[in-house]
Amino acid sequence: MLPWREIDSILLDLDGTLLDLYFDNHFWQVHVPAKYAERHGLTATEAHAECFRRYDAKAGTLDWYCVDYWTAALDLDIAQLKEQLSHLIQVHPDVREFLAAAHLAGKRVALVTNAHRTSLAMKMRQTGLEAYFDAIHSSHSFGIAKEDPAFWTALSQVEPFDPARALLVDDSLPVLRSAAVFGIRHLLAIRQPDSRLPAKDTAEFLAIHRFSEVMPL
């Protein structure tokens, strides 16, 4: 499916790509509104509406992914609440095998995520995936979300990759489109980021259900 001889660098998203997005969806859509209702004396319906109003206002921005921002905005200890549900963090099928095969094939493997450093540390601790990466980059280190094409310019200053010989795997279509604008040649989407939701339409992008479909040669 992929022309591996034309790929030197593999850039991988985390949530929804390597990890099941169920954890994040459940956390933000169910757990946080419930805790917000308790904290502020609201009904479940009121809290849900208020949380989603705030989420929508920050969609696609760095704040949307920022633990510190939401801790202040919602008056909730977001890091602590995430720890309460850390047992729900799961690695997608075949991910570890894919990462091991990528190294055996001589590819450079970098994690490139919008996850805040606090969330990232928790997920690495929970999954043990950190050892598989040659480099780990959070968009918070650059002050730009991956949805902005300028992010990839900033990343290229610290991560040695040739866009023409790089593969990006991401479950976010806006992120894939921003990478395309920058010039990353090989782009791959994820059909089912959340294992408990139906597969999604990945529009113009080639997509996989499992990493076993694209094992490096």
N, C-alpha and C positions, 0 to 999 in steps of 0.2 A: 504493500500500500504506500510506503514511503521510500523515496530514493536515498537510502542510507549512505551511499557513497558520496552524495552531494551535501551531507550534513556533518558538521564538525561539533556544533554546540547545541545542546538541548536546554531550553529555558522552560521551566515548569511552574505553573501556578500551584497553589496549595489547596485552598478550600473549594470543593466541588470538582477538583481535578485529581489530586492525589488523595484527598480526604473526602469522605461522604459529606455532602452539604446538609444532611439531616441535622447534624449538631447545631450548625449556625442558624438554620431556618427555625428549628424548635426553640433555640435560645431567644432569638429576637422576636419571633412571632407569638410565642406562648409564654415563656418564662419571664422575660422582661416586662411585658404588659401586666402579668399577674403580680409581680413584685412592685411595679409602679402603682397599681391600684391599692395595694396594702400600704405603701409608703405615703400616698397622698389622699387616702380616703375616698377613692373613686370606685364606681362600679366597674365590672369587667369590661362592659361595652365602652364606657367613657375612657378608660385607660387604654384600651386597644386603639380607639380612634385617635387619641392624643399621641400615642407612641408612633403610630403609622403616619400621622401628619408630620411629625418631626423627622421620621426616617425619609419620607418622600422629599422633604426640603433639602436633604443632604445627599441624596442619591448621586453616585458618580463622583463625589468629592472625597478628599482625603479624610475629612471629618467623619464621613459615614463609617469608616473603618477604624476610627480612633477611640480606643478605650478611655483615654483621658477626657476626650470631648463628651462622650456619653455619660461618663461618671458625673461630670459637672452639670450637663444639660438635664439629666433625669434625676439627679440627686440620689443615685444608686451606686453601690460599689460593684461596678461591672466586672472587674477582675475576680472578685470573690464569688459573684454569681456564676461566672463561667466555670470556676473550680467546682462548684456544686454539681455541675452537669458534665464534668470532664470524662466520666465513664461512657458518655455517648459518642466520644470522638472515635471514629473508625477509619481505617485505611481502605481505599477502594481495592477490589480484587486485582491481583497480578501486579500491583504497583511495585512491591519490593523486587519481584522478579525482573520487571522492566528496568528498574534502576541498576540492578546488578548487571544485567545484560548490556546496558549502555556503557558501563565502565569497562566491561570485558571487550567491547567493540572499540574502545579508545575514544569515546566521546567525552567532551566536557559537559558536566551536568550542573546547572545552576537553578536554585529555587528563586523565583521572582514573584513576590507576593504583595498584595495590599494589606495583609494582616499586620496589625499593630504589634510592636515588639513583645508586649505582655502576652498577647494571645499566641504569638508565634512560639515563644518560649514554652508555654504550657503545652502546645500541640506537639512540639518536638520531644518534650519530656514524656508525654503520654504515648507517642507512637514509636520513638526511637529512630525516626527517619533521618535525623541530622547527619549521621555518618555517611549517608549515601551521596551527599552533595559536595561538589568542589567549592561552591560558594553559595551563600544565602544573602539575598537582597530584599529588604522591605522598602516599599515606596515611601514610608515615613522617614527614612534616612535621606531621601531626596526632596521631600516636601512637595511631591507631585504624585497624584494617583496614576495608575497604569492606563486609565481611560484617556489620558492626555498624551498625544504623540510626543510632547516634550520630555516625558518620562524616559522614553527609549534613548533619546539623545543623552540624557543625564546618565542612564545606566551604562551606555557605551563608553563613558569616560572612566569607569571603574571595572567593568566586566569585559574581558577581551573576547569579542565575538564579531564575526563578519555577518552582517544581516543576510547576505546572499547565501550563506552556508549555515544558517541557524534555523532551528525548529522551535516554535512556541506552541505549547499545549496549554489551553485555558478554557474554562467553561463560560467565560463572559464574552459575548459577541462584541460589545463596545470595546473591550480590551483588544480583542483580535483585530478589530478594525483600526484601532489606533496604531497597532504594531504594523499593519499593512501599509498605513500611510507613511510610517517611518521607513519601511522597506524590508522588513523581515519576510523572507521568501516563503518559508514553509510554515503553514499555520494549520493547527488541528484543534477542533472543538470536542467537547464531551457531551454525549447525547443524554446522559442521565446523571447529572451532578448530585441529585438527592435520590437515594435508592428507594425512597418511599413515595416518590412522585413519578408520573409518567415521563417517558423520554420527551425531549423538547426538540423543536424545529431549530436547526443550526444554520438556516438560511444558506448563504453562499459558501459556507465552510465545510470541508471534509470533516467527518466526525467519527468517533469510536464509542462503543459501549464499554469495552474493556481494553486494558493495555496489552493483553495477549494478542490483540489484532495487529499490533505494530512493533513487535519485538525487534530491537536492533540486530542487524546481521554482522 
